[in-house]
Amino acid sequence: MSGGRKVKILKVINNNVVSACDDKGKEIVVMGKGLGFGKKNGDILDESKIEKKFSMPDESVSRLEEILKDIPYEYAQVANRIIAMVKEKFDMKLSKIIYITLTDHLNFAITRFKKGIEVENALLWEIKRFYQKEFEAGKEALEIIKKELGIELSEDEAGFFAIHILNAQIDADMMQTINIPGITKDIVNIVGYTFGRELDRESLYYERFITHLKHFLARVVKNETYGEDANDRLAIIVKDEFPKSYRCALRIRDYLKVSKKYNVSLEEISYLTIHIQRLSGEGQKNIHKES
């Protein structure tokens, strides 16, 4: 790194974490063993000790500084390893917010463990059923924690890690707790209630529906739309062709609006209708024979 722009310390957080200025003049958080030891504001960083740089919005930088200031350095290292594992092994794109949420959760999980406090994950079944990939990543996280820290956390914690991974894929704001597994469960129940039967959870259409819901909810949470005026014709077609599935989609829209304060565009409703029709098992039947 010699010959590059010198990194100047803005603020020493602790012996291992400092706030610095990047080459664009933006504040970043820099982590490394002994990086801040004996240093003061304005000193030049020893770049050979830098292990991780974090560049985030200003409010997120402040929150990360608060977290890293008070937790053991090895916890932060383990959190970074877990995040790297999730990205590489499971090929997931994660928001930078994961460095805040997962590190913070890891610290509290270990603190609870050492105090003998067990927290039941009420959504564990839903996470296992709907988000198997994220749950597997959560279990891998437990293995890293066991190997690096000698602490064996429960399966419930794998579920909690999975929720943080889910939220990071959605790119949700760190102040916003989004219960994706719970919302997914409610939507699946709405579909089952509408058609008066248990859904075939082993079917390909079910798997595709859950995948669609994941991306659908990501767009809804971020208030992203396709632009509903551009495809009113699709809505007219699916409403006419699949009336029961369309009504089901409207129920889901109303649930998200009333219970979660999320808006769902007309085009989202149209595509949701198509997936519901396939999932309902009526996709190959005469769609006009609605009960």
Secondary structure, DSSP 8 states (H G I E B T S, - for coil): -TTS---BEEEE-SSSEEEEE-TTS-EEEEE-TTTTTT--TT-B--GGG--EEE---HHHHHHHHHHHHHS-HHHHHHHHHHHHHHHHHS-----TTHHHHHHHHHHHHHHHHHTT-----TTHHHHHHH-HHHHHHHHHHHHHHHHHH-----HHHHHHHHHHHHHHHHT--TT----HHHHHHHHHHHHHHHHTS---TTSHHHHHHHHHHHHHHHHHHTT----GGGGHHHHHHHHHH-HHHHHHHHHHHHHHHHHH-----HHHHHHHHHHHHHHTT-TTS-TT---
